[in-house]
Amino acid sequence: MTTFADFAHDTVDPEFGAPFIDVDERRDAPLAHRYVHGGFSDSATRFSLYLPDAEQFEGRFFQYVQPVPVSEDLSQGATGPDDRISFAITSGAALVDTNNGGPAHEEPTYGAFRANAAVANLVRALLSTTYGTERVYGYAYGGSGGAFRVIAAAENTSGVWDGFVPFVVGSPMALPNVFSARLHGRRVLGDRLDDIVDAIDPGGSGDPAATLTDEQAEALAEVSAMGFPLRSWFAHRTMGMHAFAVIYPYLRVLDPSYFDDFWTVPGYLGADPTSSVHRDRLEMPTRIVELLSTSDLEESGLAVGTHPGSSNGGADDAWLGDERIETPVAARLQNAPGRSIDEAELVVTSGASAGRRIVVLRMIDDVAIFGPEEDESVPRGLRVGDTVTLDNSGMIAAQTYYRHQVPGRDFPQWDQFRGADGEPIHPQRPLLIGPLLALGATGTLQSGRFDDRMILVESVLDREAFPGQADWYAKKVYDQGGEQRFRIWMVDNALHGELEEQEFPTRTIGYVGVLHEALRQLAAWAERAIEPSASSSYDLTDGQVILKDARGVQPFVTLTADGSLRAEVEVGQEVTLEARVRAAAGAVVQLDWSDLGDGVYESEHLAPAPENTRTRTLTFTAPGTYFPAVRVIGRITSAELEPFGRLQNVARARVVVTGAATPR
C-alpha cells in the first residue's frame, strides 16, 4: 500500500507538522474500500479517509465538514441515504472526514478551515499517487456550523477545493437572534400554538391570528418577520432551545448588564408591567436531592429527547457532543416548579460550585436536564444537599435580545424595529453580538467572494437557520458578481437536520438526497463544465421565504381530497385523493401514500416521467379529522435502485369525518 513516505507533502501548512498514518487497512463494510486514519505530528488534527477500489475511482474526493469539532469517525455506521461512505464510493469519490482540528484552538481559522485545508492537500497528494491520477478534484460540504466553515474555506483559500456545498446556512446575525426569536414566540404564543398550526394547515382558516390576544398577535407577527418559518410551529412541543443552550452563557459574558437592564430600564420588555414576562418569571429556591449521569437517565427512563453526549454529529445536534458523559447531566430537585418550564438556569448558591450557573434544557417534573457544560468542574462540583435556585429570569430576558441588536439595512428582518426616521425604536446594546460570535467561530465574516463553484442548499422550514439568511448570503454573492458560479436550491418542507429519518414524516422530508444531487452536479460542473440545475425561484416577504415554482431540483406535489384541500364526509363515505406531481428536472419515480396521515406509507412505483397524476379512493371507519399525505420521490442523476439522490417532497389534505364509528 502507498504510504506518506511515497509522495511530497510540501503543500501542507508547516504549523501542522509531519503527517502520519496509524491505520491503513481493507474493510468490507459498508462497501469494499481501503480505510486510512492519520493526522499531523504537531497538531490535534485527525482524519479518516475512505478510498474506493481503483476501478470505481473517478478522480475526486468529498470532504464532510462537521458543525463543531466532534470526531473524524462520524461517518462510520450510517446506513441507507445517510451513509456518506457508500455515497462517495458510488459517486466515484473518496470520502474524507476530519475532527476540524480537534479541541478548540486559540486561533479560530485553525478549526474553521486551515485544518481541513491541510488534510485536503494531503489527501489530494495521496489519491494522486495511489491511483496515478494527475488531477484530483475536491469538494467540501457541511451544514449549520459546518456551513460557516465551508463558506470560510471557500472565501479564504485558493486551490485547495474545486467546489463547495454549504447547507442550512447562517449569517453573521444568526446568533443568538434566531434562537431568541423562536423562544420568545414559543413562550408568548404558548397554548395557542395548536390554533396557529390548525389555521395554516391544509383546509384551515388561513388566519393564524384569529384566536390570539393582542400580545400574542404582535409576537407572532414579530417572530415571523424575523424569519421563523410560520409553517414550522407544528413541532413546538419538541423543538426545545437547541444550540441556544451553548450560546446563552457567552451572551451573559459578553453583555452581563443586559440581564439587569431588561427588568428595570424603560424600553425593554421586562420594564413593561403589562407584559406576560412577569407572569412567566420563576425564581424557585430549592436543593439538590439526587445527581444523575447519562446512564442514570437511561435507567430511569428520563433519557428522552436531547441531553449532553447524545449527538450523532449531524447539522441538527452536533452542539450536544458525542462523548458519553458520566459526570452529572441532570439533577433531581427537592421541589418541582408546578408548571411547565421550558428553559431556565440552575443558580448554585452553596457548595463547591456556588456562584455558578448551569443551563437547564428542560424540566421533567422535578428533574432538571442540564445543557452542555464547557467547564466540567461546575457539574462535577455539585453535591446532594447543595442549595440552588431554579431561575428563568435570564432566559426570558434573552428572548427579545434581538430587539436591541439592530444591524445594517442589508438585514431587512430588523426593519420592524426602526422608526419613521430609520433609527431603532428600542435601546441598543453597546456591542453587536452576532458578528462577534461568528468571528469567534471562523475568524472571518462572510463576504460572498470566492473563486470556485458553490451550490447552497437551504431548508424552507429551517427553525435553527432561518431560510432568509441563505437569501442574505446569495445577495452577497451577487454583489460580488458571482452569479455564474453559484446556485441556491431551496428545499420545501425540510427542517435543519440532514438525516433521512423524520420526526414528523407526513409534514417534512429528508433533504440528504438534495445534498447528494448537489455534490454530483457540482462535480460535473467543475470537471466537465456541465451547468447544474437552476437556482430556486422564491420571494422573501415579511421574513418568509415563498417558493414560486419547481426550479432547483425538488419535485413539486399537490394533494386534494374530492378536488379541494378540505373534504367533509360521513363515516364510510368514499373520498378521492388526487396527487399531481412534477419534476423540477429528471423524473418522478415513486409516490408514497399515507391514507390516515399517521406516517405509515404505502409505496407506488411509477414509470419515470417528468410529471404524473395519480388518484386513490378510500373510506374512514371512525369520525375525526385526518390529514392524508403523499410523498413524492424524484431522481436526476442517481441510478434506479440506489438509495442516494432521492429527491423528496410531501403534501397533505384535510378530511373531516363525521358520524358514528363503523362497528368492528
C-alpha positions as CSV (number, residue, x, y, z in Angstrom):
1,M,0.0,0.0,0.0
2,T,1.1,3.6,-0.7
3,T,2.3,5.4,2.4
4,F,3.0,9.1,3.1
5,A,6.7,8.4,2.5
6,D,5.9,7.9,-1.2
7,F,4.9,11.4,-2.0
8,A,5.7,15.0,-1.3
9,H,3.6,16.9,1.1
10,D,5.1,20.4,0.9
11,T,1.7,22.0,0.3
12,V,0.7,21.3,3.9
13,D,0.7,24.2,6.4
14,P,4.0,23.8,8.3
15,E,2.3,24.6,11.6
16,F,0.7,21.1,11.4
17,G,4.0,19.1,11.4
18,A,4.7,15.9,9.6
19,P,1.8,13.7,8.6
20,F,1.4,10.2,9.9
21,I,-0.8,7.1,9.3
22,D,-1.7,4.9,12.2
23,V,-4.4,2.8,10.5
24,D,-4.2,1.5,6.9
25,E,-6.5,-1.5,6.2
26,R,-9.0,-3.1,3.9
27,R,-12.6,-3.0,5.0
28,D,-15.7,-4.7,3.5
29,A,-18.4,-2.6,5.0
30,P,-20.5,-0.7,4.1
31,L,-18.8,-1.3,0.7
32,A,-15.4,-2.6,0.0
33,H,-12.8,0.1,0.5
34,R,-9.4,1.0,1.9
35,Y,-9.6,2.8,5.2
36,V,-6.8,5.2,6.2
37,H,-6.6,7.1,9.6
38,G,-4.0,9.6,10.4
39,G,-3.1,13.1,11.4
40,F,-0.2,15.5,11.9
41,S,2.6,15.2,14.4
42,D,2.4,18.8,15.8
43,S,-1.4,19.0,15.7
44,A,-4.5,17.5,17.2
45,T,-5.9,17.3,13.7
46,R,-7.1,13.8,12.8
47,F,-8.7,12.4,9.7
48,S,-10.4,9.3,8.3
49,L,-10.1,8.6,4.6
50,Y,-12.2,6.0,2.7
51,L,-10.8,5.1,-0.7
52,P,-12.7,3.2,-3.3
53,D,-11.2,0.4,-5.4
54,A,-9.3,1.7,-8.5
55,E,-12.0,0.7,-11.0
56,Q,-14.5,2.8,-9.1
57,F,-12.4,5.9,-8.6
58,E,-13.2,8.8,-10.9
59,G,-10.6,11.3,-9.7
60,R,-12.4,13.2,-6.9
61,F,-12.9,13.3,-3.1
62,F,-15.8,14.6,-1.0
63,Q,-14.9,16.2,2.4
64,Y,-17.6,16.4,5.0
65,V,-17.2,19.3,7.4
66,Q,-18.8,18.9,10.8
67,P,-20.8,21.7,12.5
68,V,-18.4,21.6,15.5
69,P,-15.3,19.5,16.2
70,V,-16.6,16.1,17.3
71,S,-14.9,13.1,15.7
72,E,-13.3,12.1,12.4
73,D,-15.1,8.8,12.6
74,L,-18.6,10.1,12.4
75,S,-19.4,8.7,9.0
76,Q,-18.9,5.1,10.2
77,G,-22.0,3.0,11.0
78,A,-24.5,5.1,9.0
79,T,-26.9,3.2,6.7
80,G,-29.2,4.0,3.7
81,P,-29.3,7.5,2.4
82,D,-27.3,8.8,5.4
83,D,-24.3,6.5,4.6
84,R,-21.7,9.1,3.4
85,I,-19.1,6.4,2.7
86,S,-21.2,4.4,0.3
87,F,-22.5,7.6,-1.3
88,A,-18.9,8.7,-2.0
89,I,-17.8,5.4,-3.4
90,T,-20.9,5.0,-5.7
91,S,-20.2,8.6,-6.9
92,G,-16.6,7.7,-7.9
93,A,-15.1,9.6,-5.0
94,A,-13.1,9.0,-1.9
95,L,-14.5,10.4,1.4
96,V,-12.6,12.3,4.0
97,D,-13.7,13.3,7.4
98,T,-11.7,15.4,9.9
99,N,-12.2,16.4,13.5
100,N,-12.0,20.1,12.4
101,G,-8.6,20.4,14.1
102,G,-9.6,18.9,17.4
103,P,-10.4,20.7,20.6
104,A,-10.9,24.5,20.4
105,H,-7.7,26.2,19.1
106,E,-6.9,29.8,20.2
107,E,-6.9,30.9,16.6
108,P,-10.4,30.3,15.1
109,T,-9.3,30.0,11.5
110,Y,-7.4,26.9,12.5
111,G,-10.5,24.8,13.1
112,A,-12.7,26.8,10.7
113,F,-10.7,25.9,7.5
114,R,-7.0,25.6,8.0
115,A,-7.0,22.1,9.5
116,N,-9.5,20.9,6.8
117,A,-7.3,22.5,4.1
118,A,-4.2,20.8,5.4
119,V,-6.0,17.4,5.3
120,A,-7.4,18.2,1.8
121,N,-4.0,19.0,0.4
122,L,-2.6,15.8,2.0
123,V,-5.5,13.7,0.7
124,R,-5.2,15.0,-2.8
125,A,-1.5,14.1,-2.9
126,L,-2.2,10.6,-1.5
127,L,-5.0,10.0,-4.0
128,S,-2.9,11.2,-6.9
129,T,-0.1,8.8,-6.0
130,T,-2.4,5.9,-5.2
131,Y,-4.4,5.9,-8.3
132,G,-1.9,7.5,-10.7
133,T,-4.3,10.4,-11.3
134,E,-2.6,13.7,-12.2
135,R,-5.6,15.9,-11.4
136,V,-7.7,15.1,-8.4
137,Y,-10.8,17.3,-7.7
138,G,-12.0,18.0,-4.2
139,Y,-15.4,19.2,-2.8
140,A,-16.2,20.3,0.7
141,Y,-19.7,20.2,2.1
142,G,-21.2,20.8,5.6
143,G,-24.3,22.2,7.3
144,S,-25.2,24.6,10.1
145,G,-21.9,25.4,11.8
146,G,-20.3,23.3,9.1
147,A,-21.8,25.7,6.6
148,F,-20.0,28.6,8.3
149,R,-16.8,26.6,8.0
150,V,-17.3,25.6,4.4
151,I,-18.1,29.2,3.4
152,A,-15.0,30.4,5.3
153,A,-12.9,27.8,3.4
154,A,-14.4,28.9,0.0
155,E,-13.7,32.6,0.8
156,N,-10.3,32.3,2.4
157,T,-8.4,29.5,0.5
158,S,-7.3,29.1,-3.1
159,G,-6.5,25.9,-5.0
160,V,-7.5,23.6,-2.1
161,W,-11.0,22.6,-3.2
162,D,-12.8,22.9,-6.5
163,G,-16.3,23.5,-5.2
164,F,-18.5,23.8,-2.1
165,V,-21.9,22.7,-0.9
166,P,-22.8,24.6,2.3
167,F,-26.3,23.8,3.6
168,V,-28.7,25.3,6.2
169,V,-26.6,28.4,6.3
170,G,-26.5,31.1,9.0
171,S,-25.5,34.7,8.7
172,P,-23.3,37.0,10.9
173,M,-26.6,38.0,12.6
174,A,-27.7,34.4,13.3
175,L,-26.6,34.1,16.9
176,P,-28.2,34.5,19.3
177,N,-31.1,36.0,17.4
178,V,-32.7,33.1,15.6
179,F,-33.0,31.2,18.9
180,S,-34.0,34.2,20.9
181,A,-36.9,35.0,18.5
182,R,-38.3,31.5,18.4
183,L,-38.1,31.1,22.2
184,H,-40.0,34.4,22.5
185,G,-42.6,33.2,20.1
186,R,-43.0,29.9,21.8
187,R,-43.4,31.4,25.3
188,V,-45.9,34.1,24.3
189,L,-47.9,32.0,21.9
190,G,-48.0,29.1,24.3
191,D,-51.3,27.3,24.4
192,R,-52.4,29.0,21.1
193,L,-49.7,27.3,19.0
194,D,-52.1,24.5,18.1
195,D,-54.6,27.0,16.9
196,I,-52.0,28.6,14.7
197,V,-50.9,25.3,13.3
198,D,-54.6,24.3,12.6
199,A,-55.2,27.6,10.8
200,I,-52.3,27.3,8.4
201,D,-52.6,23.5,7.8
202,P,-54.3,22.5,4.5
203,G,-58.0,23.2,4.7
204,G,-57.6,25.5,7.7
205,S,-59.0,29.0,8.1
206,G,-55.8,30.7,6.8
207,D,-55.8,33.2,9.7
208,P,-53.2,32.2,12.3
209,A,-54.0,35.2,14.5
210,A,-57.7,34.5,14.8
211,T,-57.7,33.3,18.4
212,L,-54.8,35.3,19.7
213,T,-54.6,38.1,22.2
214,D,-53.1,41.4,21.1
215,E,-49.8,40.5,22.7
216,Q,-49.8,37.1,21.0
217,A,-50.7,38.5,17.6
218,E,-47.9,41.1,17.9
219,A,-45.4,38.3,18.9
220,L,-46.5,36.1,16.0
221,A,-46.0,38.9,13.5
222,E,-42.7,39.9,15.1
223,V,-41.2,36.5,15.1
224,S,-42.4,35.7,11.6
225,A,-40.9,38.9,10.3
226,M,-37.6,37.9,12.0
227,G,-37.7,34.8,9.7
228,F,-39.0,32.0,11.8
229,P,-40.9,29.9,9.3
230,L,-44.6,30.2,10.1
231,R,-45.3,26.6,8.9
232,S,-42.7,25.2,11.4
233,W,-44.8,25.8,14.5
234,F,-46.2,22.3,14.2
235,A,-43.2,21.0,16.1
236,H,-43.4,23.4,19.0
237,R,-43.6,20.7,21.6
238,T,-40.2,19.1,20.8
239,M,-38.1,21.9,19.2
240,G,-36.6,23.0,22.6
241,M,-33.9,25.6,22.9
242,H,-31.4,23.7,20.6
243,A,-27.9,25.3,20.4
244,F,-29.1,28.3,22.4
245,A,-28.0,26.2,25.4
246,V,-24.4,26.6,24.3
247,I,-24.7,30.3,23.1
248,Y,-26.5,31.7,26.2
249,P,-23.5,31.6,28.6
250,Y,-21.5,33.6,26.1
251,L,-24.2,36.2,26.0
252,R,-24.0,36.5,29.7
253,V,-20.3,37.0,29.5
254,L,-20.3,39.5,26.6
255,D,-23.2,41.6,27.8
256,P,-23.8,41.0,31.6
257,S,-25.6,44.2,32.3
258,Y,-28.3,43.4,29.8
259,F,-29.9,41.0,32.3
260,D,-30.5,43.7,34.8
261,D,-31.4,46.4,32.3
262,F,-34.1,44.1,30.8
263,W,-36.1,44.1,34.0
264,T,-35.5,47.7,35.1
265,V,-34.9,50.1,32.1
266,P,-37.7,51.6,30.1
267,G,-37.7,50.4,26.5
268,Y,-37.0,46.8,27.5
269,L,-39.9,44.3,27.7
270,G,-39.2,43.4,31.3
271,A,-39.8,47.0,32.3
272,D,-43.3,46.9,30.9
273,P,-45.6,46.0,33.8
274,T,-48.3,44.7,31.4
275,S,-46.1,42.1,29.7
276,S,-46.5,38.4,30.2
277,V,-42.9,38.1,31.2
278,H,-43.9,38.8,34.8
279,R,-46.5,36.1,34.8
280,D,-43.9,33.6,33.4
281,R,-40.9,34.5,35.5
282,L,-39.8,31.9,38.0
283,E,-37.2,32.2,40.9
284,M,-37.6,29.0,43.0
285,P,-35.1,28.3,45.8
286,T,-34.6,24.6,46.4
287,R,-31.9,22.0,46.9
288,I,-30.4,19.0,45.0
289,V,-31.6,15.6,46.3
290,E,-30.0,13.4,43.5
291,L,-27.4,13.8,40.8
292,L,-27.9,11.9,37.6
293,S,-25.5,10.8,34.9
294,T,-26.3,9.8,31.3
295,S,-26.6,6.2,32.5
296,D,-28.9,7.2,35.3
297,L,-31.2,9.0,32.9
298,E,-31.3,5.9,30.6
299,E,-32.0,3.6,33.5
300,S,-34.8,5.8,34.9
301,G,-36.4,6.3,31.5
302,L,-35.7,10.0,31.5
303,A,-33.2,10.0,28.6
304,V,-35.8,11.3,26.2
305,G,-35.0,14.0,23.7
306,T,-31.7,15.7,23.9
307,H,-29.0,15.7,26.6
308,P,-25.3,16.2,26.6
309,G,-23.4,13.5,24.8
310,S,-26.3,12.4,22.6
311,S,-25.1,13.9,19.3
312,N,-24.9,11.9,16.1
313,G,-22.8,14.7,14.5
314,G,-25.3,16.0,12.1
315,A,-26.3,19.6,11.5
316,D,-29.2,19.4,14.0
317,D,-27.5,18.1,17.1
318,A,-23.7,18.4,16.9
319,W,-23.8,21.1,19.7
320,L,-24.6,18.3,22.2
321,G,-21.2,16.5,21.7
322,D,-20.9,12.7,21.2
323,E,-18.9,11.6,24.2
324,R,-20.7,9.6,26.8
325,I,-20.8,11.7,30.0
326,E,-20.8,10.1,33.4
327,T,-20.4,13.4,35.3
328,P,-23.8,14.8,36.3
329,V,-26.0,15.8,33.3
330,A,-29.2,16.3,35.4
331,A,-30.3,16.9,39.0
332,R,-33.4,15.9,40.9
333,L,-34.6,18.9,42.9
334,Q,-36.4,18.9,46.3
335,N,-39.3,20.8,44.7
336,A,-40.9,20.7,41.2
337,P,-41.9,24.1,39.7
338,G,-45.5,23.1,39.5
339,R,-45.8,24.4,35.9
340,S,-44.2,23.9,32.6
341,I,-40.7,25.3,32.4
342,D,-39.1,25.1,29.0
343,E,-35.7,26.7,29.7
344,A,-34.0,28.1,32.8
345,E,-30.8,28.2,34.8
346,L,-29.8,26.4,37.9
347,V,-28.1,29.1,40.0
348,V,-25.9,27.3,42.6
349,T,-25.9,29.0,46.0
350,S,-23.9,26.6,48.2
351,G,-21.1,24.1,47.9
352,A,-18.0,23.9,45.6
353,S,-19.9,25.3,42.6
354,A,-21.6,28.2,44.5
355,G,-22.0,31.3,42.3
356,R,-22.0,29.3,39.1
357,R,-24.9,28.9,36.6
358,I,-26.0,25.8,34.8
359,V,-28.3,26.0,31.7
360,V,-31.4,23.8,32.1
361,L,-32.6,22.4,28.8
362,R,-35.9,21.4,30.3
363,M,-37.7,20.2,33.4
364,I,-39.2,16.8,33.6
365,D,-41.3,17.0,36.8
366,D,-38.6,17.6,39.5
367,V,-35.6,16.7,37.3
368,A,-33.5,19.5,35.7
369,I,-31.8,18.3,32.4
370,F,-28.5,20.2,32.0
371,G,-27.3,21.7,28.8
372,P,-23.7,21.0,27.6
373,E,-21.2,22.5,30.0
374,E,-17.9,23.8,28.8
375,D,-16.4,23.8,32.3
376,E,-17.0,20.3,33.6
377,S,-15.8,21.3,37.0
378,V,-19.2,23.0,37.6
379,P,-21.4,19.9,37.4
380,R,-18.5,17.8,39.0
381,G,-18.6,20.2,41.9
382,L,-22.3,19.6,42.7
383,R,-23.3,17.6,45.7
384,V,-26.5,16.3,47.1
385,G,-27.8,18.9,49.5
386,D,-26.4,21.9,47.7
387,T,-28.9,24.8,47.6
388,V,-29.8,26.1,44.2
389,T,-32.3,28.4,42.6
390,L,-34.3,27.4,39.5
391,D,-34.4,30.7,37.7
392,N,-35.7,31.6,34.2
393,S,-35.2,35.3,34.5
394,G,-32.2,35.4,32.3
395,M,-33.7,33.1,29.7
396,I,-36.8,35.3,29.4
397,A,-34.6,38.4,29.1
398,A,-32.6,36.8,26.3
399,Q,-35.8,36.0,24.3
400,T,-36.1,39.6,23.0
401,Y,-32.3,40.4,22.8
402,Y,-32.6,40.8,19.0
403,R,-34.7,44.0,19.5
404,H,-31.6,45.6,20.9
405,Q,-29.3,44.4,18.1
406,V,-30.4,46.3,15.0
407,P,-27.8,45.8,12.3
408,G,-27.4,47.4,8.9
409,R,-30.1,47.7,6.2
410,D,-28.9,44.5,4.5
411,F,-30.9,42.6,7.2
412,P,-34.5,43.7,6.4
413,Q,-35.8,41.4,9.2
414,W,-34.8,44.2,11.7
415,D,-36.6,47.0,9.8
416,Q,-39.7,46.3,12.0
417,F,-37.6,47.8,14.9
418,R,-36.9,51.1,13.2
419,G,-39.0,54.3,13.5
420,A,-40.0,56.6,10.7
421,D,-36.6,58.2,10.9
422,G,-34.9,54.9,10.3
423,E,-33.4,54.8,13.9
424,P,-34.0,51.9,16.3
425,I,-37.1,52.3,18.5
426,H,-35.6,50.2,21.4
427,P,-32.5,50.9,23.4
428,Q,-29.4,49.4,21.7
429,R,-26.7,47.4,23.4
430,P,-23.1,48.6,23.1
431,L,-22.0,45.5,21.2
432,L,-23.4,43.8,18.1
433,I,-23.0,40.3,19.4
434,G,-23.8,38.2,16.3
435,P,-20.7,39.2,14.2
436,L,-18.6,38.7,17.3
437,L,-19.8,35.1,17.7
438,A,-19.3,34.5,14.0
439,L,-15.8,35.8,14.2
440,G,-15.1,33.6,17.2
441,A,-16.3,30.6,15.3
442,T,-14.4,31.0,12.0
443,G,-12.2,34.1,12.4
444,T,-13.9,35.6,9.3
445,L,-17.2,37.2,8.3
446,Q,-19.0,36.1,5.1
447,S,-18.2,38.3,2.1
448,G,-19.8,36.4,-0.8
449,R,-16.4,36.5,-2.6
450,F,-14.9,33.2,-3.7
451,D,-13.3,31.8,-6.9
452,D,-14.7,28.3,-7.3
453,R,-18.2,27.0,-7.7
454,M,-20.8,26.7,-5.0
455,I,-24.3,25.2,-4.6
456,L,-26.0,26.4,-1.5
457,V,-28.8,24.2,-0.1
458,E,-31.4,25.7,2.3
459,S,-34.5,24.3,4.0
460,V,-37.6,26.4,3.8
461,L,-38.9,25.2,7.2
462,D,-35.5,25.6,9.0
463,R,-36.2,26.7,12.6
464,E,-32.5,26.9,13.5
465,A,-31.0,28.8,10.5
466,F,-34.0,30.8,9.2
467,P,-34.0,30.4,5.4
468,G,-33.9,34.2,4.8
469,Q,-30.2,34.0,5.9
470,A,-29.4,31.9,2.8
471,D,-31.0,34.7,0.7
472,W,-28.8,37.2,2.5
473,Y,-25.7,35.2,1.5
474,A,-26.9,34.8,-2.1
475,K,-27.3,38.6,-2.3
476,K,-23.7,38.9,-1.0
477,V,-22.5,36.6,-3.8
478,Y,-24.5,38.6,-6.4
479,D,-23.0,41.8,-5.1
480,Q,-19.5,40.3,-5.8
481,G,-20.6,39.3,-9.4
482,G,-20.7,35.6,-8.6
483,E,-23.9,34.6,-10.2
484,Q,-22.3,32.4,-12.8
485,R,-20.5,30.2,-10.3
486,F,-23.3,30.0,-7.7
487,R,-26.7,28.2,-7.2
488,I,-29.1,28.4,-4.3
489,W,-31.6,25.5,-4.0
490,M,-34.4,25.9,-1.6
491,V,-36.0,22.7,-0.3
492,D,-39.6,23.0,0.8
493,N,-40.9,21.0,3.8
494,A,-37.4,20.4,5.1
495,L,-36.0,21.2,8.5
496,H,-32.5,21.8,9.8
497,G,-31.1,18.3,10.2
498,E,-30.0,16.5,7.1
499,L,-30.6,12.9,8.3
500,E,-33.3,10.9,6.4
501,E,-35.4,9.8,9.4
502,Q,-38.1,12.4,10.2
503,E,-39.9,13.0,13.5
504,F,-43.0,14.2,11.5
505,P,-42.9,12.1,8.3
506,T,-46.1,13.4,6.8
507,R,-45.1,17.0,7.3
508,T,-41.4,17.1,6.5
509,I,-39.0,15.3,4.2
510,G,-35.3,14.4,4.4
511,Y,-33.1,16.5,2.1
512,V,-30.0,14.4,2.2
513,G,-30.8,13.4,-1.4
514,V,-30.6,17.0,-2.4
515,L,-27.1,17.1,-1.0
516,H,-26.2,14.0,-3.0
517,E,-27.5,15.7,-6.1
518,A,-25.7,18.9,-5.3
519,L,-22.3,17.1,-4.9
520,R,-22.8,15.1,-8.1
521,Q,-23.9,18.2,-10.2
522,L,-21.1,20.2,-8.6
523,A,-18.5,17.7,-9.7
524,A,-19.9,17.7,-13.3
525,W,-19.8,21.5,-13.3
526,A,-16.2,21.7,-12.1
527,E,-14.8,18.7,-14.1
528,R,-16.8,18.8,-17.3
529,A,-18.4,22.3,-17.4
530,I,-21.9,20.8,-17.3
531,E,-24.2,23.5,-15.8
532,P,-26.1,22.4,-12.7
533,S,-29.9,22.8,-12.2
534,A,-31.1,26.4,-11.9
535,S,-31.4,28.2,-8.6
536,S,-34.8,28.1,-6.9
537,S,-37.2,30.9,-7.7
538,Y,-38.6,32.5,-4.5
539,D,-39.7,35.7,-2.8
540,L,-38.7,36.9,0.6
541,T,-41.8,38.6,2.0
542,D,-42.0,39.8,5.7
543,G,-39.3,37.4,6.7
544,Q,-40.8,34.4,5.0
545,V,-39.4,32.5,2.0
546,I,-42.2,31.8,-0.5
547,L,-41.3,29.4,-3.3
548,K,-42.6,30.4,-6.7
549,D,-42.2,27.3,-8.9
550,A,-40.5,24.0,-9.2
551,R,-37.0,25.2,-10.1
552,G,-34.0,23.9,-8.3
553,V,-34.1,20.1,-8.0
554,Q,-37.0,19.3,-5.7
555,P,-40.1,17.8,-7.3
556,F,-43.4,19.7,-6.9
557,V,-46.6,18.0,-5.5
558,T,-50.1,18.9,-4.6
559,L,-52.8,16.7,-2.9
560,T,-56.5,17.3,-2.9
561,A,-59.4,15.4,-1.3
562,D,-62.5,15.5,-3.5
563,G,-60.9,18.3,-5.5
564,S,-60.1,20.5,-2.6
565,L,-57.7,20.9,0.3
566,R,-60.5,20.1,2.6
567,A,-63.2,17.4,2.3
568,E,-66.1,16.7,4.7
569,V,-67.6,13.2,4.6
570,E,-69.5,10.7,6.6
571,V,-68.0,7.6,8.1
572,G,-67.9,5.0,5.3
573,Q,-68.3,7.6,2.5
574,E,-65.8,7.5,-0.2
575,V,-63.3,10.3,-0.7
576,T,-61.0,10.6,-3.6
577,L,-57.4,11.7,-3.2
578,E,-55.6,13.2,-6.2
579,A,-51.9,13.8,-6.3
580,R,-50.3,15.9,-9.0
581,V,-46.5,15.7,-9.3
582,R,-44.0,17.5,-11.5
583,A,-40.2,17.1,-11.5
584,A,-38.1,20.2,-11.5
585,A,-35.6,18.1,-13.5
586,G,-35.2,14.4,-14.2
587,A,-38.2,12.3,-13.5
588,V,-40.7,11.4,-10.8
589,V,-40.3,7.7,-10.0
590,Q,-42.4,7.0,-6.8
591,L,-45.3,8.1,-4.7
592,D,-45.8,7.1,-1.1
593,W,-49.3,7.3,0.3
594,S,-50.2,7.7,4.0
595,D,-54.0,7.4,3.9
596,L,-54.5,8.1,7.6
597,G,-51.7,10.7,7.8
598,D,-50.1,8.6,10.5
599,G,-46.7,8.3,8.8
600,V,-47.2,4.7,7.7
601,Y,-46.6,4.9,3.9
602,E,-47.5,2.5,1.1
603,S,-45.3,2.9,-1.9
604,E,-46.4,3.1,-5.6
605,H,-43.6,2.8,-8.1
606,L,-44.1,4.8,-11.3
607,A,-42.6,4.7,-14.7
608,P,-40.1,7.5,-14.8
609,A,-41.8,10.7,-16.2
610,P,-41.4,14.4,-15.7
611,E,-45.0,14.7,-14.4
612,N,-47.8,12.4,-13.3
613,T,-51.3,12.5,-11.8
614,R,-52.5,9.6,-9.5
615,T,-55.8,9.1,-7.7
616,R,-56.8,6.9,-4.8
617,T,-60.2,6.3,-3.2
618,L,-60.6,5.5,0.5
619,T,-63.1,5.5,3.3
620,F,-62.8,6.2,7.0
621,T,-64.3,3.9,9.7
622,A,-64.2,6.4,12.6
623,P,-65.0,10.1,13.0
624,G,-62.2,12.6,13.3
625,T,-60.0,15.0,11.4
626,Y,-57.5,13.2,9.2
627,F,-54.6,14.6,7.1
628,P,-53.8,12.0,4.4
629,A,-50.4,12.6,2.9
630,V,-48.5,11.8,-0.3
631,R,-44.7,11.8,-0.6
632,V,-43.1,12.1,-4.0
633,I,-39.6,10.7,-5.0
634,G,-37.8,12.1,-7.9
635,R,-34.4,11.4,-9.5
636,I,-32.0,13.2,-11.7
637,T,-28.5,11.7,-11.8
638,S,-29.0,8.7,-9.4
639,A,-29.5,5.1,-10.5
640,E,-32.8,3.5,-10.2
641,L,-32.2,1.3,-7.1
642,E,-29.5,3.2,-5.2
643,P,-30.6,5.0,-2.0
644,F,-28.8,8.2,-2.9
645,G,-30.1,11.2,-4.7
646,R,-33.7,10.6,-3.9
647,L,-35.4,14.0,-4.2
648,Q,-38.5,14.3,-2.0
649,N,-41.5,16.4,-1.3
650,V,-44.7,16.0,0.6
651,A,-48.2,17.3,0.5
652,R,-51.3,16.9,2.7
653,A,-55.0,17.4,2.6
654,R,-57.7,17.6,5.3
655,V,-60.6,15.2,5.6
656,V,-63.2,15.9,8.3
657,V,-65.2,12.7,9.0
658,T,-68.4,12.8,11.0
659,G,-71.0,10.2,12.1
660,A,-70.8,7.1,14.2
661,A,-67.8,4.7,14.0
662,T,-68.3,1.6,12.0
663,P,-68.6,-1.5,14.3
664,R,-65.7,-3.9,14.0
